[in-house]
Amino acid sequence: MSARVIRFGVIGCGLMGKEFASAAARWLHLDRVEFEPQIVAVCDANMEATKWFKKHVPSVERTYTDYREMLADPEVEAVYCAVPHNLHAQIYVDIIASGKHLLGEKPFGIDKEANARISAALIAHPEVIVRCSSEFPFFPGAQALIKMVEEGKFGRIIEVEAGFWHSSDLDPTKPINWKRRIATNGEYGCMGDLGMHVLHLPMRFGWKPNSVRALLSKIVSERPDGKGGNAPCETWDNAILACDVESADGGFPMVLSTKRIAPGHANTWFIRIQGTELSAEFSTKNPKQVSTLPYSPGQQQAWHVVDVPYKSAYGTITGGIFEFGFSDSILQMWAAFCDELANGREGMQQSFYCATPEEASGSHRVFTAALASERTGQTIAIDWRE
Ligand SMILES: NC(=O)c1ccc[n+]([C@@H]2O[C@H](COP(=O)([O-])OP(=O)(O)OC[C@H]3O[C@@H](n4cnc5c(N)ncnc54)[C@H](O)[C@@H]3O)[C@@H](O)[C@H]2O)c1
């Protein structure tokens, strides 16, 4: 049977737009998938940025500088949008209104109000499939932990810690860019940049914080502006959120952290779950390793550390002994999105679907409460019924 080809347009031809093009070009890596993306159109406000696509992506037929023109292109049936955060609300709303499916980058709106505009557009257009980019749960080690949660292996959960840590901003001589300005990145700062990655699994598991106490830090106050001077760094560099999660058996603390200045960490996404019957950890720092500590009353407590095989959500040509990496997680996320477009949620080849707009909205509630906590020095309650 020939593959169902999904014709994509890309809005935003920067870092992440190229990652998608690379995943689409590497589709042959996937084994036994009967759907595939084809990038037929690209759009960037800066025409220069589209040139890379013209050079490297033979399927690209048309380039645009105005995304509205691309949305009028009947050849484009789905869109990947990877633009600065201040543009999410308007562009996502217009994509949804055009009837095209959307994989949108996080944080899905620069703030809670912008996110609400996207949610309202979705209510008006339930026919389009909209998902939020979040690739780390597709690492085989994360998939192993997801299975443990789904199978209820942990017993009563004692505590959860999840985080995403970078160190690229440790260097104060790194020039400023849009990610360090409130107008383009948003007041959330590092939470808007990194937080959806951290909250994707807690939201999927239904671990919604009842309250949050936040400690937010600004560490580098100004950076070279690229014109010989300095520009203020306005956004939060690091955030630690202490959350109180309610659960059927009494609730547990959950510590979430997003850090742009974490010495020694390049791109470390991790989750640790401690339970009365099992504890488990996965971190992209050691992408092959999953650690588990099963416990029976009175028995020894011993960590078991295994190199998990390359066993991804979607099968690949890669042998089981080889390593999984960032670009593999992007490829897997795209397979999940295309699978859902081709076959619907119920018909997907495997059950782990991409982050939903509802999960992204949940992250906005947490970040907005975190900002209020920082302002007031108080613990802020989150009402999930609102
Ligand atoms: N999933 C991930 O791991 C991950 C990693 C990095 C960034 N991101 C997200 O991806 C998005 C983009 O980040 P990036 O790092 O690719 O940024 P980037 O700066 O590399 O690229 C953004 C591109 O958008 C273009 N652009 C700006 N305004 C536009 C407009 N009106 N119409 C069309 N194009 C426009 C810019 O010219 C630029 O080429 C952000 O939402 C960011 O949070 C996700």
The ligand as an ORCA input file, in Angstrom:
! r2SCAN-3c Opt
* xyz 0 1
  N      10.556     21.834     20.517
  C      11.760     22.301     20.772
  O      12.632     21.570     21.232
  C      12.075     23.736     20.495
  C      13.405     24.192     20.496
  C      13.660     25.540     20.207
  C      12.613     26.407     19.953
  N      11.324     25.928     19.994
  C      10.174     26.841     19.716
  O      10.099     27.056     18.300
  C       9.633     28.367     18.043
  C      10.660     29.067     17.140
  O      11.908     28.987     17.777
  P      13.255     28.872     16.899
  O      14.322     28.515     17.872
  O      13.036     28.030     15.701
  O      13.401     30.406     16.479
  P      14.266     31.042     15.322
  O      14.504     32.456     15.721
  O      15.428     30.181     14.958
  O      13.248     30.998     14.067
  C      12.066     31.745     14.043
  C      11.811     32.146     12.591
  O      10.527     32.789     12.532
  C      10.633     33.795     11.536
  N       9.546     34.755     11.652
  C       9.450     35.810     12.478
  N       8.292     36.464     12.256
  C       7.643     35.801     11.275
  C       6.403     35.984     10.605
  N       5.583     36.994     10.902
  N       6.048     35.100      9.634
  C       6.879     34.085      9.299
  N       8.071     33.857      9.911
  C       8.435     34.709     10.885
  C      12.010     34.394     11.777
  O      12.453     35.149     10.667
  C      12.830     33.142     12.035
  O      13.411     32.643     10.840
  C       9.387     29.015     19.389
  O       8.035     28.882     19.730
  C      10.258     28.213     20.344
  O       9.782     28.195     21.675
  C      11.061     24.629     20.232
*
